[in-house]
Amino acid sequence: MNYNLLKGKKGVIFGALNEQSIAWKVAEKAVEQGAIITLTNTPIAVRMGEVDELSKKLNCEIIPADATSVEDLQEVFRRSMEVLGGPVDFVLHSIGMLPNVRKRRTYDDLDYDMLDKTLDISAVSFHKMIQVAKKMNAVAEYGSIVALSYVAAQRTFFGYNDMADAKALLESIARSFGYIYGREKNVRINTISQSPTPTTAGSGVKGMDKLMDFADRMSPLGNASADECADYCVMMFSDFTRKVTMQNLFHDGGFSSVGMSLRAMATYQKGLEEYMDAEGNIIYG
Ligand SMILES: NC(=O)c1ccc[n+]([C@@H]2O[C@H](COP(=O)([O-])OP(=O)(O)OC[C@H]3O[C@@H](n4cnc5c(N)ncnc54)[C@H](O)[C@@H]3O)[C@@H](O)[C@H]2O)c1
């Protein structure tokens, strides 16, 4: 539905790779709500992925950049301000790379070069992005910067490995930089902690299908989809959230507040029959 929530706003979206990507959905919804945007991803993702298709559909420019390179980030913001006509109102960091997880290196046998890469791409790039933008005055007053996180930053999840450390750092950067950017320019910085979602990055996590099933059973509202995550991002870019900053916002159907649900518990039993009333309705209490 079009509410024109982002009418007149300009934004930069990092991380759209294919139609499954959360950033892809955010780009579509941001434009649908009236924004003009630029897209950026690594040169290889731009060559090999389907971003070109998205840029044609949304009539926006793609700026190839490695988010770990300060020079590349400077070019992203320089060019974005040029084509969009001034400082941007929102930035999405939707970037992750988990080499130790992909290579099945366990947490007690990490490859440290891969750990450096994980932290640099998945977390430090957020700091670099914000620092570059601030120095270039590339984000307008009352702008909104959002990165995507996962609940493994707070609690341990089998198979998520060193990516949990990267997410903890990512969320900390949002708080530390949120203070400075808020005080000086009224720019807000938040992370959205999203349900497990079937994407290219998500598929790297061991047992992802089972994790998704478990999370879905645990969450009273069920897992949040990439589309729903995009709606939340749009809300965070809009003027309706002007005083929300330095937060890690759970967008997970309630998962993070549940210790055990009936549906999860029932997977260890034959079924839900013993928890139903005479009419066959499940008693959740
Ligand atoms: N999929 C999930 O289950 C899930 C859950 C919570 C949070 N997230 C987070 O959402 C974000 C987006 O991931 P996704 O699930 O949409 O997967 P995705 O694979 O579609 O997106 C990851 C993106 O990161 C980009 N990227 C990798 N290295 C980069 C670099 N050096 N510079 C610039 N871009 C680079 C990739 O090209 C890709 O576009 C990630 O931060 C991820 O951790 C995902």
The ligand as an SDF file (V2000), in Angstrom:
LIG
                    3D

 44 48  0  0  0  0  0  0  0  0999 V2000
   18.7120  -13.9790    6.2660 N   0  0  0  0  0  0  0  0  0  0  0  0
   18.5850  -14.0140    7.5840 C   0  0  0  0  0  0  0  0  0  0  0  0
   18.1860  -15.0120    8.1940 O   0  0  0  0  0  0  0  0  0  0  0  0
   18.9340  -12.7760    8.3700 C   0  0  0  0  0  0  0  0  0  0  0  0
   18.4440  -12.6260    9.7010 C   0  0  0  0  0  0  0  0  0  0  0  0
   18.8040  -11.5010   10.4260 C   0  0  0  0  0  0  0  0  0  0  0  0
   19.6510  -10.5480    9.8530 C   0  0  0  0  0  0  0  0  0  0  0  0
   20.1140  -10.7170    8.5670 N   0  0  0  0  0  0  0  0  0  0  0  0
   21.0370   -9.7320    8.0090 C   0  0  0  0  0  0  0  0  0  0  0  0
   20.4500   -9.0930    6.9050 O   0  0  0  0  0  0  0  0  0  0  0  0
   21.4970   -8.5380    6.1020 C   0  0  0  0  0  0  0  0  0  0  0  0
   21.2200   -8.8510    4.6400 C   0  0  0  0  0  0  0  0  0  0  0  0
   21.3510  -10.2150    4.3780 O   0  0  0  0  0  0  0  0  0  0  0  0
   20.3190  -11.0610    3.5160 P   0  0  0  0  0  0  0  0  0  0  0  0
   19.8090  -12.1130    4.4160 O   0  0  0  0  0  0  0  0  0  0  0  0
   19.3820  -10.1830    2.7840 O   0  0  0  0  0  0  0  0  0  0  0  0
   21.2840  -11.8240    2.4910 O   0  0  0  0  0  0  0  0  0  0  0  0
   21.9300  -11.4060    1.0760 P   0  0  0  0  0  0  0  0  0  0  0  0
   22.9360  -12.4490    0.7900 O   0  0  0  0  0  0  0  0  0  0  0  0
   20.8670  -11.1970    0.0650 O   0  0  0  0  0  0  0  0  0  0  0  0
   22.6260   -9.9960    1.3700 O   0  0  0  0  0  0  0  0  0  0  0  0
   23.9440   -9.8720    1.8570 C   0  0  0  0  0  0  0  0  0  0  0  0
   24.5910   -8.8050    1.0060 C   0  0  0  0  0  0  0  0  0  0  0  0
   25.8920   -8.4330    1.4980 O   0  0  0  0  0  0  0  0  0  0  0  0
   26.6370   -8.0540    0.3520 C   0  0  0  0  0  0  0  0  0  0  0  0
   28.0690   -7.9650    0.6480 N   0  0  0  0  0  0  0  0  0  0  0  0
   28.8950   -8.9660    1.0280 C   0  0  0  0  0  0  0  0  0  0  0  0
   30.1540   -8.4950    1.1500 N   0  0  0  0  0  0  0  0  0  0  0  0
   30.1070   -7.1630    0.8720 C   0  0  0  0  0  0  0  0  0  0  0  0
   31.0780   -6.1310    0.8270 C   0  0  0  0  0  0  0  0  0  0  0  0
   32.3740   -6.3640    1.0980 N   0  0  0  0  0  0  0  0  0  0  0  0
   30.6780   -4.8890    0.4660 N   0  0  0  0  0  0  0  0  0  0  0  0
   29.3830   -4.6260    0.1690 C   0  0  0  0  0  0  0  0  0  0  0  0
   28.4150   -5.5680    0.2040 N   0  0  0  0  0  0  0  0  0  0  0  0
   28.7790   -6.8220    0.5440 C   0  0  0  0  0  0  0  0  0  0  0  0
   26.3110   -9.1800   -0.6250 C   0  0  0  0  0  0  0  0  0  0  0  0
   26.7270   -8.9140   -1.9540 O   0  0  0  0  0  0  0  0  0  0  0  0
   24.8060   -9.2520   -0.4530 C   0  0  0  0  0  0  0  0  0  0  0  0
   24.1490   -8.3530   -1.3350 O   0  0  0  0  0  0  0  0  0  0  0  0
   22.7970   -9.1160    6.6530 C   0  0  0  0  0  0  0  0  0  0  0  0
   23.3970   -8.1840    7.5250 O   0  0  0  0  0  0  0  0  0  0  0  0
   22.3180  -10.3120    7.4350 C   0  0  0  0  0  0  0  0  0  0  0  0
   23.2150  -10.7140    8.4480 O   0  0  0  0  0  0  0  0  0  0  0  0
   19.7540  -11.8010    7.8310 C   0  0  0  0  0  0  0  0  0  0  0  0
  1  2  1  0
  2  3  2  0
  2  4  1  0
  4  5  1  0
  4 44  2  0
  5  6  2  0
  6  7  1  0
  7  8  2  0
  8  9  1  0
  8 44  1  0
  9 10  1  0
  9 42  1  0
 10 11  1  0
 11 12  1  0
 11 40  1  0
 12 13  1  0
 13 14  1  0
 14 15  2  0
 14 16  1  0
 14 17  1  0
 17 18  1  0
 18 19  2  0
 18 20  1  0
 18 21  1  0
 21 22  1  0
 22 23  1  0
 23 24  1  0
 23 38  1  0
 24 25  1  0
 25 26  1  0
 25 36  1  0
 26 27  1  0
 26 35  1  0
 27 28  2  0
 28 29  1  0
 29 30  1  0
 29 35  2  0
 30 31  1  0
 30 32  2  0
 32 33  1  0
 33 34  2  0
 34 35  1  0
 36 37  1  0
 36 38  1  0
 38 39  1  0
 40 41  1  0
 40 42  1  0
 42 43  1  0
M  CHG  2   8   1  16  -1
M  END
$$$$
